[in-house]
Structure formats: structure tokens, C-alpha cells
Amino acid sequence: MRIRYNQGLFTQNRYNQTNTDLNKTLNKLSSGYKINQAADDAAGLSISEKMRAQIRGLEQAAENIQDGLSLINTAEGGIGQIQNPNLVRIRELIIKSTNDTNTQEDREKIQLEIDALKRGIDDIAEGTEFNTIKVLTPEELKPGGPNEKKFDIVFLIDDSGTMATDIQMVTQGLSTFVEKMRTIGDVQIASTSVVHTGRDLMSTNDIDAVKHHLKNKHVATGGVTSTEKHLSDIVDNPSKLGLRTDSEKIYVILSDTNSEEFGTDLDNTSLANKLNGTQVYVFGVRNSEQFFNNEYGEYATEIFVPKSASDISENLTPNLAHVIAENSDLSHKLQKDLIIQGGANEFQQTIIPLYDNRSNAIGINSITVTESYEMTMEALRRVDIANNILTERRAIYGALYNRLEHSYNNVKNAEEQLINAESLIRDADMAKEITKLNKDQILLQSSQSMMAQINQMSQGILEILG
């Protein structure tokens, strides 16, 4: 029997190893994971953590999609309320008004209800929100006031013999234009004829006076236009129209012909240099956009060619306020098109467009049934166009809703499969670990018994020596 060799060392090492394995098994059983630290499985831990990040991302993407579905429902429901009963009732009233069994007084009463319905449409559009996001009125002007920026808007009117209807359309859209401009600053209006003398309107903030002047002074009669000469004279001498010295001057040209060239005295380039970036807008009628670009393009800020006469009153004139605000850096979009992040990674998104659904934006703001049969038919046409616009928008939202539903189902399926894959890597096999626990416990008890036997053997040696 050798006394220099510790017969219990091997048994003790096996005991320590079994005890360590037993502790690891207990950790796995108590946590449910077979990877509790990087040392357990470094590669598996890396893969598992990446999968966990994807799973959490997919869970949030699913919530994002559900929020997007709720927003689409809100927007589509609001448009539905605008369309029916409001727009349907307006169309019904227009058809009613065409019947000659109605007196003029009857038609005026009908117009009152139509106007109330238009205001109702605006109320719905402006009041429909999701989480404070205005989903039916995404575009707006910055609030302003008389102490902010001053604007003098000068209308240069071609009141030659062919322009009577176009001047009337500008007059009809003027109230909305001025109302919008007043939300961004202090606005005054002046006008001058580019054909006749003695038709100037001094700059004023009295919109009724402006409309009266356009209707009664700018009467379309014969004559030759001299647009550039009048524009140049006003730029040189703004006081002739009472323009304020501290205001931003903006010029709006209404014409159906070319801008008069005046030879060697002043060409388009010279006029552009004199204007030096001043905003000049052209409403060009009865000619092509290319025609007006050739004539006014060198100095005009923007050129608008209306699709019809009513387009001037319903779209171009009212919406000019937005264009001026943009070019004066005074406008902003309250809400851009919405991005729904529908995946766990970058650019996995769906764009939800937002539309302005107010009466002016869908082209029915200035419809009337009190003027003439032709104007009433034009109102009916405008309502039908608006109805088609709203129907198309609802169809777009419906398609987007279906798309997001499919995306939601796909995200949940991907989440389920990733959870399953991650579980195979990270989760403990409970049956296997319990079996291992029993084995380790038996080995540990066996090691303890052997260590006790070895200790007894060592005691026997001491007894022999004693």
C-alpha cells in the first residue's frame, strides 16, 4: 500500500466535475434555458440573440400594422361620411333646383342648404383625427396675422373682349383666396387693366370693394394688351396703385394672349432682371401651356393653364394662396404621407397617402344653383367629379387595408416560426435535463461514498503505523 499516492484525488476530481455538471443542470431546469451564459454555447447565444431581436421587432411591427389598420378605418370612414349623406344630398338638391317649378326664392333656399352641407363636409374633414393626426386635411398654411408679413397682390387683368367669363371666375374665387392669404399675413388687393386706362383699383383690404371693381370696372371690351409695359410701370412706381413700401409685392396676370414685347426698350430678360425674383403668376386661358411658357416663362414664377373656366374659380384662384405661401416660405404640411413600419428591418414599410378632403379641395366650394341653368349643370358636373374622387380615395384605402391585413398575417407567421427556431437553440429539453439530473445525483452520491471509503482506508494505515 502506497502512502505517497493520494488515492482520493481522482475521486475528488470526479466529485467536483459531477457537482459542476449538477449545478449547470439545475440552472437549466430552473431557468428553462440550456444557454444561460455565453460559455454554455457561444455560437448558439449569438444566433439566439439575433433571432430574439427579430422576434421583438416583428411583435412591434404587428402592433404598428394594427395601428395603421385603425387609422385607415378612421380615414375611410370620414370620407364615407363626406360622400354619403353630404355629397349625395348636395347632388339631390342640385337636381331638385333645376326644375322650373322652383322660384328664384326656392333656389336660394336650396343654396342655403347646399352651403350648410359644404360647411358640414369641411367640419368632418377638419375634425377627423387619429392620435391627433388630421387624416383628412393634411395641408394647411402657417398661422399668421397683421403683425407678421404684409402682402400686396396686384391683379393685371386682360379685359379684352374675350375675357368676360374668366374675369367672372377670378371674382368668384377671390373670397376664398383672400381668406386663406389672411391666415398667413396682412393682405391687400389692387388691380389694373393691361388693355384700358382708368381701370385701376388702389390697394385695399376690402374684399367686397375688390369684387365690385372686378365686376363693374374690368368689363371685357376690345383692345390691345400691353402686359409687360403695365407690369414694368408698377414695379417702377408701386405708389400709383397705393402699394405699401414695406410689403411683399405679388403680381397675378390673367390673360389669353402673349405678353407684349417692347423691342429694344425692355425685353423679357430685362423685365426678369428688374423683377429680381418677385413672384409673378400667370393664369393663361384658351392657349397651351407651351404657348404661355414661351411668352412669360422668363420671368413668371409659375404658369397655370385652367382646364375650364370654372377651374379658375374653384381651384386656381383659391389654391394660389398655398403656392404663394410655399414660395414665401410661409407654409408647411401639417402631416406628410404616413409610413407604417410593417417589418423588423429597414424599409419594410407601407405608405399611407393623406388627401385634403375639404369642399374646396374636391372642387365644390363655389358651386351655385341660383345663377343659371348652365351654372347649375356645371355644379352637378363638379359634384360628380368630387364623388368620383372620394370613391377612388376610399378604394385606395380599402386596397391598403387588405394589403396591411396580409402583411399582418405574414408578420405573425414569421414571428411564430422564429420563436420556434429560437426555442430549439435556446430552450432546455426538460426531459433530457431531468434524466441528466438523476444521473448526476447518482454519480455525486457514488463519489461521496467512495470518498468516505478512501478516508477509512487512510485511517487504517494510521492504525498500522500507530
Beta strands, then each sheet from edge to edge (+ up, - down):
strand 1: 129-130
strand 2: 133-134
strand 3: 139-141
strand 4: 150-157
strand 5: 186-193
strand 6: 201-204
strand 7: 248-255
strand 8: 279-284
strand 9: 302-304
strand 10: 331-333
strand 11: 338-341
strand 12: 349-352
sheet 1: 1+ 2-
sheet 2: 3+ 10-
sheet 3: 6+ 5- 4- 7- 8- 9-
sheet 4: 11+ 12-
end
